[in-house]
Amino acid sequence: MTADPSTADVSPASRNLDGLMKHEIYWRDRQPWLEEHGYMLRPRYRPGWKPSESGANESYTFHEDSHWSLVSSIMDATKVADGSLVTMKKIKSDTHPHELEIGQFLSSDQITSDPRNHCVRVLDVLTDPSEPNVSIIVMPYLRDFDDPGFLTFGEAVACFKQLIEGLRVMHENNVAHRDISTMNVMMDAAAMYPDLWHPQVPSYKYDYSGIAKHYSRTERPPRYYYIDFGLSRKYDPSAGPPEELPIIGGDKTVPEFQGEGYDKPANPFRTDVYYLGNLMRTKFVDKYRGFEFIQLLVADMVQNDPAKRPTIAEVEARFDESFQGLSDWKLRSRLVRRNESFIVRAIYGIGHIFRTAKYVAKQLPPVPTPSS
């Protein structure tokens, strides 16, 4: 996930004397150890780094190394062996005691062999040499799932389908995510962005040499992933339906966690259904015109009584039925914001006509499906 640099603490008190933010020192100090394990951080996080000098008419922010990490537990790195980019996450076992175990379970052959799986894979696990309670997990380099924006109903349907089937895989394997939100859904956009992107300035190439040009989701379909299993739990099905006391994640609107319900246990699988339904509602159904075909399903997913919400298996069956009847014309139609003016609609509509004609000529499917 990326954040707005303007919201970060950039006061002198937040910086170390060598120019790094205080929370970045951890990564700088471990760069030699990470290199021994085959990973290289950006120049900013290498021992001896000095900020790039700027010319008389040049802002320091024009330099790649001027951008600090905004999340203390997350860092990008290059895999020395093949030059590929990865994401690293620092996990403290005393804070999130189940995260590593569940992440590894969801990365096992049992899960990853299922083509419906959409859980981010743990590629490597490193134990901090000086803090035994800290592990660093290595994962693929991913991008926010809604950046750039969706262009067509078909692109949105493809995202819904992947997220629904991915959650079903988790639930079939007795894992509840418990923190599904816009912050914890990402996409593998490497095909969309051939030159990749900078983690703090995603509109720029990773090496900061220019704007990161990209293809649309229809041209280069991404694969969507659930991340962050810090609040997730795996349950024993023989013990019956699980119940958990509320735990607040990124989405703080869960009905059963409000008011008096804050002290009452609830089924985390039904809460997961709410989370996913609320993401679909806030990012698509309420934001754009034309999502009537799933409006009733989403309404059922987010209703106040958890027991009345459909299971994720029922969600998938109803979703498949709802979009199967959509025409190619509908699926290729442009997403129009509810507050979009007529003039804006006309301007964007013209461009969409030519773009769609190109897709049809190339025989690109209206619902883009990533290669497995």
C-alpha beads as a LAMMPS data file, in Angstrom:
LAMMPS data file: protein, C-alpha beads

372 atoms
371 bonds

1 atom types
1 bond types

-500.0 500.0 xlo xhi
-500.0 500.0 ylo yhi
-500.0 500.0 zlo zhi

Masses

1 110.0

Atoms # bond

1 1 1 0.000 0.000 0.000
2 1 1 1.209 3.494 -0.769
3 1 1 0.475 6.580 1.257
4 1 1 0.503 10.334 0.795
5 1 1 3.953 11.731 1.686
6 1 1 2.285 14.958 2.794
7 1 1 0.719 13.134 5.742
8 1 1 3.993 11.751 7.079
9 1 1 5.879 13.230 10.006
10 1 1 8.759 15.144 8.419
11 1 1 9.667 17.282 11.404
12 1 1 13.335 17.460 12.421
13 1 1 12.510 15.337 15.478
14 1 1 11.386 12.517 13.187
15 1 1 14.706 12.408 11.364
16 1 1 18.074 10.941 12.281
17 1 1 21.146 13.123 11.855
18 1 1 22.103 11.313 8.626
19 1 1 18.838 12.260 6.929
20 1 1 16.847 9.064 7.406
21 1 1 13.528 8.917 9.183
22 1 1 13.946 7.239 12.563
23 1 1 11.914 4.194 11.566
24 1 1 14.160 3.688 8.506
25 1 1 17.264 3.068 10.598
26 1 1 16.167 -0.527 11.190
27 1 1 16.365 -1.316 7.470
28 1 1 19.630 0.582 6.899
29 1 1 21.300 -1.319 9.728
30 1 1 20.215 -4.682 8.289
31 1 1 21.197 -4.066 4.687
32 1 1 24.546 -5.960 4.940
33 1 1 22.762 -8.939 6.524
34 1 1 20.008 -8.827 3.898
35 1 1 22.632 -8.716 1.146
36 1 1 24.183 -11.882 2.578
37 1 1 20.782 -13.493 2.045
38 1 1 20.530 -12.225 -1.522
39 1 1 18.528 -8.997 -1.170
40 1 1 19.556 -5.415 -1.899
41 1 1 17.711 -2.345 -0.667
42 1 1 17.559 0.951 -2.520
43 1 1 20.585 3.318 -2.164
44 1 1 18.849 5.301 0.595
45 1 1 19.056 2.281 2.896
46 1 1 22.651 1.290 2.300
47 1 1 25.376 2.073 4.867
48 1 1 27.177 5.330 4.117
49 1 1 24.330 6.823 2.087
50 1 1 24.293 10.591 1.711
51 1 1 21.344 12.510 0.233
52 1 1 21.756 13.412 -3.429
53 1 1 22.778 17.005 -4.043
54 1 1 20.407 19.247 -5.969
55 1 1 21.269 21.939 -8.481
56 1 1 20.462 25.618 -8.004
57 1 1 17.082 25.331 -9.731
58 1 1 16.355 21.749 -8.762
59 1 1 14.286 20.409 -5.885
60 1 1 15.705 17.571 -3.806
61 1 1 12.467 15.676 -4.409
62 1 1 13.540 15.168 -8.032
63 1 1 15.937 12.517 -6.738
64 1 1 14.820 8.952 -6.078
65 1 1 16.520 8.780 -2.697
66 1 1 14.558 11.759 -1.362
67 1 1 11.479 9.603 -0.777
68 1 1 11.268 7.942 2.598
69 1 1 9.453 4.785 3.583
70 1 1 6.015 5.626 4.984
71 1 1 5.292 2.286 6.700
72 1 1 7.926 1.188 9.182
73 1 1 7.259 -2.547 8.778
74 1 1 7.321 -2.609 4.952
75 1 1 10.301 -2.321 2.612
76 1 1 10.956 -3.081 -1.043
77 1 1 14.103 -4.860 -2.198
78 1 1 15.788 -6.301 -5.254
79 1 1 16.567 -9.992 -5.408
80 1 1 20.246 -10.085 -6.360
81 1 1 20.031 -13.433 -8.163
82 1 1 17.655 -12.300 -10.890
83 1 1 16.998 -8.578 -10.374
84 1 1 13.319 -9.097 -9.526
85 1 1 11.595 -6.848 -7.006
86 1 1 10.105 -8.142 -3.777
87 1 1 8.356 -6.710 -0.739
88 1 1 9.617 -7.348 2.772
89 1 1 7.531 -7.192 5.923
90 1 1 8.795 -7.135 9.484
91 1 1 6.649 -9.275 11.791
92 1 1 6.893 -9.260 15.579
93 1 1 5.765 -12.567 17.061
94 1 1 4.664 -10.950 20.315
95 1 1 2.373 -8.560 18.422
96 1 1 0.993 -10.879 15.731
97 1 1 1.776 -14.418 16.938
98 1 1 -0.202 -16.189 14.184
99 1 1 0.767 -14.148 11.113
100 1 1 3.837 -16.115 10.072
101 1 1 2.204 -19.502 10.622
102 1 1 -0.911 -18.593 8.646
103 1 1 1.103 -16.908 5.895
104 1 1 3.171 -20.068 5.477
105 1 1 0.069 -22.264 5.527
106 1 1 -1.538 -20.139 2.800
107 1 1 1.716 -20.438 0.820
108 1 1 1.784 -24.240 1.082
109 1 1 1.295 -26.517 -1.913
110 1 1 -2.123 -27.418 -0.548
111 1 1 -3.294 -23.831 -1.112
112 1 1 -1.147 -22.571 -3.970
113 1 1 -1.978 -25.569 -6.152
114 1 1 -5.598 -24.372 -6.191
115 1 1 -6.004 -22.026 -9.196
116 1 1 -8.657 -20.119 -7.229
117 1 1 -6.133 -19.109 -4.586
118 1 1 -5.558 -15.373 -4.198
119 1 1 -3.470 -15.176 -1.024
120 1 1 -0.123 -13.449 -1.354
121 1 1 2.668 -16.000 -1.242
122 1 1 5.497 -15.988 1.291
123 1 1 8.638 -16.545 -0.790
124 1 1 11.209 -16.517 1.998
125 1 1 11.425 -16.119 5.781
126 1 1 14.410 -14.531 7.505
127 1 1 14.926 -14.460 11.272
128 1 1 16.323 -11.171 12.509
129 1 1 19.896 -11.768 13.742
130 1 1 19.563 -9.488 16.769
131 1 1 15.833 -9.651 17.562
132 1 1 14.697 -13.298 17.788
133 1 1 11.046 -12.250 18.061
134 1 1 11.227 -10.556 14.655
135 1 1 10.887 -12.326 11.313
136 1 1 11.086 -10.760 7.883
137 1 1 8.878 -12.347 5.273
138 1 1 9.583 -11.850 1.588
139 1 1 6.628 -11.542 -0.784
140 1 1 5.979 -10.518 -4.398
141 1 1 6.102 -6.812 -5.273
142 1 1 2.460 -5.736 -5.546
143 1 1 0.494 -2.572 -6.266
144 1 1 -2.708 -1.078 -4.796
145 1 1 -5.591 -2.956 -6.413
146 1 1 -7.441 0.167 -7.608
147 1 1 -4.516 2.185 -8.982
148 1 1 -4.911 2.969 -11.834
149 1 1 -8.691 3.111 -11.792
150 1 1 -10.953 0.501 -13.355
151 1 1 -12.216 1.423 -16.827
152 1 1 -14.972 -1.086 -17.626
153 1 1 -17.582 -3.305 -15.989
154 1 1 -15.667 -6.309 -17.300
155 1 1 -12.546 -5.220 -15.446
156 1 1 -14.557 -4.808 -12.236
157 1 1 -16.248 -8.204 -12.707
158 1 1 -12.833 -9.851 -13.116
159 1 1 -11.716 -8.315 -9.804
160 1 1 -14.909 -9.383 -8.001
161 1 1 -14.589 -12.931 -9.310
162 1 1 -11.009 -13.296 -8.117
163 1 1 -11.672 -11.849 -4.671
164 1 1 -14.766 -13.985 -4.135
165 1 1 -13.087 -17.214 -5.172
166 1 1 -9.967 -16.301 -3.170
167 1 1 -11.989 -15.788 -0.007
168 1 1 -13.796 -19.058 -0.646
169 1 1 -10.453 -20.881 -0.757
170 1 1 -9.504 -19.378 2.601
171 1 1 -12.820 -20.329 4.177
172 1 1 -12.716 -23.836 2.714
173 1 1 -9.375 -24.214 4.457
174 1 1 -10.824 -22.893 7.730
175 1 1 -8.991 -19.561 7.646
176 1 1 -10.769 -16.266 8.303
177 1 1 -8.914 -13.183 7.112
178 1 1 -10.606 -10.806 9.597
179 1 1 -9.185 -7.608 8.069
180 1 1 -10.312 -7.332 4.444
181 1 1 -10.201 -3.699 3.332
182 1 1 -8.884 -1.549 0.523
183 1 1 -5.521 -1.565 2.300
184 1 1 -5.261 -5.357 2.233
185 1 1 -6.223 -6.105 -1.356
186 1 1 -3.490 -5.638 -3.958
187 1 1 -2.622 -6.761 -7.456
188 1 1 0.303 -8.183 -9.368
189 1 1 0.641 -5.401 -11.932
190 1 1 4.025 -6.383 -13.369
191 1 1 2.493 -7.031 -16.794
192 1 1 0.588 -3.745 -16.695
193 1 1 3.753 -1.834 -15.747
194 1 1 6.704 -3.248 -17.740
195 1 1 9.115 -0.822 -16.027
196 1 1 7.445 -1.380 -12.641
197 1 1 6.852 1.529 -10.267
198 1 1 8.401 3.326 -7.338
199 1 1 6.924 2.240 -3.965
200 1 1 6.429 5.794 -2.705
201 1 1 5.733 7.529 -6.032
202 1 1 3.845 4.865 -8.025
203 1 1 3.368 7.139 -11.020
204 1 1 7.145 6.921 -11.607
205 1 1 9.324 4.026 -12.709
206 1 1 11.056 2.086 -9.960
207 1 1 14.414 3.622 -10.871
208 1 1 12.798 7.079 -10.959
209 1 1 13.941 7.678 -14.531
210 1 1 10.540 8.863 -15.727
211 1 1 6.807 8.293 -15.733
212 1 1 5.787 4.641 -15.366
213 1 1 3.760 3.970 -18.496
214 1 1 1.166 1.259 -18.198
215 1 1 -1.363 -0.872 -20.026
216 1 1 -5.009 -1.212 -19.040
217 1 1 -6.391 -4.192 -17.145
218 1 1 -8.086 -5.375 -20.338
219 1 1 -4.780 -5.374 -22.234
220 1 1 -2.649 -6.901 -19.475
221 1 1 -4.952 -8.541 -16.890
222 1 1 -3.629 -8.407 -13.308
223 1 1 -4.107 -11.020 -10.624
224 1 1 -5.552 -9.767 -7.331
225 1 1 -4.323 -10.850 -3.910
226 1 1 -5.265 -10.679 -0.255
227 1 1 -2.387 -9.576 1.957
228 1 1 -1.709 -9.025 5.676
229 1 1 -2.730 -11.991 7.802
230 1 1 -1.847 -10.350 11.115
231 1 1 -5.412 -10.664 12.411
232 1 1 -6.222 -13.906 10.598
233 1 1 -6.991 -17.168 12.368
234 1 1 -7.193 -20.833 11.386
235 1 1 -9.962 -22.842 13.044
236 1 1 -10.642 -26.486 13.816
237 1 1 -13.818 -27.428 11.919
238 1 1 -14.564 -30.233 14.397
239 1 1 -15.089 -27.590 17.098
240 1 1 -18.102 -26.174 15.297
241 1 1 -18.671 -22.671 13.894
242 1 1 -16.057 -20.337 15.394
243 1 1 -16.883 -17.234 17.373
244 1 1 -14.491 -14.401 18.117
245 1 1 -14.685 -11.189 20.081
246 1 1 -14.484 -8.128 17.817
247 1 1 -11.097 -6.996 16.642
248 1 1 -10.930 -3.755 14.690
249 1 1 -9.031 -3.737 11.395
250 1 1 -8.956 -1.315 8.489
251 1 1 -12.732 -1.361 7.937
252 1 1 -14.322 -0.066 11.132
253 1 1 -17.949 -0.228 9.950
254 1 1 -18.762 -3.867 10.826
255 1 1 -22.308 -3.830 12.314
256 1 1 -21.635 -6.556 14.900
257 1 1 -18.694 -4.562 16.255
258 1 1 -20.739 -1.443 17.000
259 1 1 -22.297 -0.369 20.303
260 1 1 -23.200 -3.218 22.638
261 1 1 -21.992 -5.754 20.078
262 1 1 -18.419 -4.815 20.890
263 1 1 -18.432 -7.292 23.791
264 1 1 -20.181 -10.141 21.970
265 1 1 -18.421 -12.867 19.973
266 1 1 -19.318 -13.233 16.289
267 1 1 -18.619 -15.669 13.468
268 1 1 -15.483 -14.354 11.708
269 1 1 -16.436 -16.019 8.413
270 1 1 -19.653 -13.994 8.262
271 1 1 -17.654 -10.882 9.146
272 1 1 -15.317 -11.612 6.218
273 1 1 -18.359 -11.659 3.932
274 1 1 -19.320 -8.229 5.251
275 1 1 -15.803 -6.904 4.666
276 1 1 -15.763 -8.051 1.041
277 1 1 -19.306 -6.841 0.416
278 1 1 -18.489 -3.438 1.882
279 1 1 -15.411 -3.141 -0.325
280 1 1 -17.559 -3.920 -3.387
281 1 1 -20.180 -1.446 -2.201
282 1 1 -17.921 1.503 -1.391
283 1 1 -15.427 1.150 -4.242
284 1 1 -17.871 0.213 -7.011
285 1 1 -21.640 -0.012 -6.384
286 1 1 -21.965 3.346 -4.617
287 1 1 -19.263 5.017 -6.691
288 1 1 -20.346 4.189 -10.253
289 1 1 -23.600 3.931 -12.167
290 1 1 -24.801 0.612 -13.537
291 1 1 -23.988 -1.978 -10.857
292 1 1 -27.625 -2.910 -10.318
293 1 1 -26.843 -6.493 -11.360
294 1 1 -25.037 -7.129 -8.039
295 1 1 -26.754 -4.541 -5.856
296 1 1 -29.022 -7.069 -4.122
297 1 1 -26.166 -9.504 -3.519
298 1 1 -23.985 -6.795 -2.000
299 1 1 -26.891 -5.615 0.151
300 1 1 -27.246 -9.147 1.538
301 1 1 -23.512 -9.373 2.193
302 1 1 -23.504 -6.209 4.315
303 1 1 -26.769 -6.585 6.212
304 1 1 -26.646 -6.003 9.948
305 1 1 -27.455 -9.528 11.121
306 1 1 -24.399 -11.724 10.441
307 1 1 -26.522 -14.896 10.464
308 1 1 -28.543 -13.595 7.528
309 1 1 -25.503 -12.946 5.343
310 1 1 -24.791 -15.552 2.664
311 1 1 -21.775 -17.811 3.010
312 1 1 -18.945 -17.134 0.589
313 1 1 -19.987 -20.249 -1.385
314 1 1 -23.475 -18.767 -1.746
315 1 1 -21.959 -15.417 -2.707
316 1 1 -19.965 -17.048 -5.489
317 1 1 -22.969 -18.939 -6.868
318 1 1 -25.152 -15.829 -6.901
319 1 1 -22.402 -13.663 -8.361
320 1 1 -21.732 -16.101 -11.202
321 1 1 -25.433 -16.156 -12.007
322 1 1 -25.722 -12.366 -11.896
323 1 1 -22.966 -11.576 -14.354
324 1 1 -23.464 -14.495 -16.742
325 1 1 -26.431 -12.674 -18.248
326 1 1 -24.459 -9.505 -18.966
327 1 1 -23.861 -8.734 -22.628
328 1 1 -20.430 -8.035 -24.079
329 1 1 -21.648 -4.483 -24.697
330 1 1 -22.362 -4.045 -20.978
331 1 1 -19.075 -5.618 -19.923
332 1 1 -17.108 -3.360 -22.269
333 1 1 -19.026 -0.259 -21.161
334 1 1 -17.099 2.459 -19.366
335 1 1 -17.508 2.920 -15.630
336 1 1 -19.209 6.277 -15.105
337 1 1 -18.980 7.952 -11.711
338 1 1 -22.296 8.897 -10.145
339 1 1 -21.270 12.539 -9.864
340 1 1 -19.759 12.754 -13.365
341 1 1 -20.958 15.746 -15.386
342 1 1 -22.358 15.444 -18.910
343 1 1 -19.332 17.213 -20.393
344 1 1 -16.882 14.876 -18.662
345 1 1 -18.940 11.878 -19.762
346 1 1 -18.839 13.067 -23.368
347 1 1 -15.074 13.676 -23.338
348 1 1 -14.192 10.357 -21.719
349 1 1 -16.811 8.564 -23.780
350 1 1 -15.140 9.474 -27.065
351 1 1 -11.816 8.070 -25.917
352 1 1 -13.534 4.948 -24.631
353 1 1 -15.127 4.273 -28.032
354 1 1 -11.758 4.223 -29.790
355 1 1 -10.146 2.195 -27.003
356 1 1 -12.943 -0.383 -27.113
357 1 1 -12.713 -0.659 -30.906
358 1 1 -9.018 -1.477 -30.511
359 1 1 -9.769 -4.157 -27.912
360 1 1 -12.439 -5.753 -30.111
361 1 1 -10.087 -5.749 -33.100
362 1 1 -7.465 -7.506 -30.974
363 1 1 -10.129 -9.977 -29.791
364 1 1 -9.427 -9.168 -26.155
365 1 1 -12.159 -10.662 -23.926
366 1 1 -14.534 -8.241 -22.161
367 1 1 -13.746 -9.906 -18.813
368 1 1 -9.939 -9.916 -18.670
369 1 1 -8.515 -13.114 -17.221
370 1 1 -4.850 -13.309 -16.171
371 1 1 -2.777 -16.234 -17.349
372 1 1 -2.202 -18.791 -14.631

Bonds

1 1 1 2
2 1 2 3
3 1 3 4
4 1 4 5
5 1 5 6
6 1 6 7
7 1 7 8
8 1 8 9
9 1 9 10
10 1 10 11
11 1 11 12
12 1 12 13
13 1 13 14
14 1 14 15
15 1 15 16
16 1 16 17
17 1 17 18
18 1 18 19
19 1 19 20
20 1 20 21
21 1 21 22
22 1 22 23
23 1 23 24
24 1 24 25
25 1 25 26
26 1 26 27
27 1 27 28
28 1 28 29
29 1 29 30
30 1 30 31
31 1 31 32
32 1 32 33
33 1 33 34
34 1 34 35
35 1 35 36
36 1 36 37
37 1 37 38
38 1 38 39
39 1 39 40
40 1 40 41
41 1 41 42
42 1 42 43
43 1 43 44
44 1 44 45
45 1 45 46
46 1 46 47
47 1 47 48
48 1 48 49
49 1 49 50
50 1 50 51
51 1 51 52
52 1 52 53
53 1 53 54
54 1 54 55
55 1 55 56
56 1 56 57
57 1 57 58
58 1 58 59
59 1 59 60
60 1 60 61
61 1 61 62
62 1 62 63
63 1 63 64
64 1 64 65
65 1 65 66
66 1 66 67
67 1 67 68
68 1 68 69
69 1 69 70
70 1 70 71
71 1 71 72
72 1 72 73
73 1 73 74
74 1 74 75
75 1 75 76
76 1 76 77
77 1 77 78
78 1 78 79
79 1 79 80
80 1 80 81
81 1 81 82
82 1 82 83
83 1 83 84
84 1 84 85
85 1 85 86
86 1 86 87
87 1 87 88
88 1 88 89
89 1 89 90
90 1 90 91
91 1 91 92
92 1 92 93
93 1 93 94
94 1 94 95
95 1 95 96
96 1 96 97
97 1 97 98
98 1 98 99
99 1 99 100
100 1 100 101
101 1 101 102
102 1 102 103
103 1 103 104
104 1 104 105
105 1 105 106
106 1 106 107
107 1 107 108
108 1 108 109
109 1 109 110
110 1 110 111
111 1 111 112
112 1 112 113
113 1 113 114
114 1 114 115
115 1 115 116
116 1 116 117
117 1 117 118
118 1 118 119
119 1 119 120
120 1 120 121
121 1 121 122
122 1 122 123
123 1 123 124
124 1 124 125
125 1 125 126
126 1 126 127
127 1 127 128
128 1 128 129
129 1 129 130
130 1 130 131
131 1 131 132
132 1 132 133
133 1 133 134
134 1 134 135
135 1 135 136
136 1 136 137
137 1 137 138
138 1 138 139
139 1 139 140
140 1 140 141
141 1 141 142
142 1 142 143
143 1 143 144
144 1 144 145
145 1 145 146
146 1 146 147
147 1 147 148
148 1 148 149
149 1 149 150
150 1 150 151
151 1 151 152
152 1 152 153
153 1 153 154
154 1 154 155
155 1 155 156
156 1 156 157
157 1 157 158
158 1 158 159
159 1 159 160
160 1 160 161
161 1 161 162
162 1 162 163
163 1 163 164
164 1 164 165
165 1 165 166
166 1 166 167
167 1 167 168
168 1 168 169
169 1 169 170
170 1 170 171
171 1 171 172
172 1 172 173
173 1 173 174
174 1 174 175
175 1 175 176
176 1 176 177
177 1 177 178
178 1 178 179
179 1 179 180
180 1 180 181
181 1 181 182
182 1 182 183
183 1 183 184
184 1 184 185
185 1 185 186
186 1 186 187
187 1 187 188
188 1 188 189
189 1 189 190
190 1 190 191
191 1 191 192
192 1 192 193
193 1 193 194
194 1 194 195
195 1 195 196
196 1 196 197
197 1 197 198
198 1 198 199
199 1 199 200
200 1 200 201
201 1 201 202
202 1 202 203
203 1 203 204
204 1 204 205
205 1 205 206
206 1 206 207
207 1 207 208
208 1 208 209
209 1 209 210
210 1 210 211
211 1 211 212
212 1 212 213
213 1 213 214
214 1 214 215
215 1 215 216
216 1 216 217
217 1 217 218
218 1 218 219
219 1 219 220
220 1 220 221
221 1 221 222
222 1 222 223
223 1 223 224
224 1 224 225
225 1 225 226
226 1 226 227
227 1 227 228
228 1 228 229
229 1 229 230
230 1 230 231
231 1 231 232
232 1 232 233
233 1 233 234
234 1 234 235
235 1 235 236
236 1 236 237
237 1 237 238
238 1 238 239
239 1 239 240
240 1 240 241
241 1 241 242
242 1 242 243
243 1 243 244
244 1 244 245
245 1 245 246
246 1 246 247
247 1 247 248
248 1 248 249
249 1 249 250
250 1 250 251
251 1 251 252
252 1 252 253
253 1 253 254
254 1 254 255
255 1 255 256
256 1 256 257
257 1 257 258
258 1 258 259
259 1 259 260
260 1 260 261
261 1 261 262
262 1 262 263
263 1 263 264
264 1 264 265
265 1 265 266
266 1 266 267
267 1 267 268
268 1 268 269
269 1 269 270
270 1 270 271
271 1 271 272
272 1 272 273
273 1 273 274
274 1 274 275
275 1 275 276
276 1 276 277
277 1 277 278
278 1 278 279
279 1 279 280
280 1 280 281
281 1 281 282
282 1 282 283
283 1 283 284
284 1 284 285
285 1 285 286
286 1 286 287
287 1 287 288
288 1 288 289
289 1 289 290
290 1 290 291
291 1 291 292
292 1 292 293
293 1 293 294
294 1 294 295
295 1 295 296
296 1 296 297
297 1 297 298
298 1 298 299
299 1 299 300
300 1 300 301
301 1 301 302
302 1 302 303
303 1 303 304
304 1 304 305
305 1 305 306
306 1 306 307
307 1 307 308
308 1 308 309
309 1 309 310
310 1 310 311
311 1 311 312
312 1 312 313
313 1 313 314
314 1 314 315
315 1 315 316
316 1 316 317
317 1 317 318
318 1 318 319
319 1 319 320
320 1 320 321
321 1 321 322
322 1 322 323
323 1 323 324
324 1 324 325
325 1 325 326
326 1 326 327
327 1 327 328
328 1 328 329
329 1 329 330
330 1 330 331
331 1 331 332
332 1 332 333
333 1 333 334
334 1 334 335
335 1 335 336
336 1 336 337
337 1 337 338
338 1 338 339
339 1 339 340
340 1 340 341
341 1 341 342
342 1 342 343
343 1 343 344
344 1 344 345
345 1 345 346
346 1 346 347
347 1 347 348
348 1 348 349
349 1 349 350
350 1 350 351
351 1 351 352
352 1 352 353
353 1 353 354
354 1 354 355
355 1 355 356
356 1 356 357
357 1 357 358
358 1 358 359
359 1 359 360
360 1 360 361
361 1 361 362
362 1 362 363
363 1 363 364
364 1 364 365
365 1 365 366
366 1 366 367
367 1 367 368
368 1 368 369
369 1 369 370
370 1 370 371
371 1 371 372
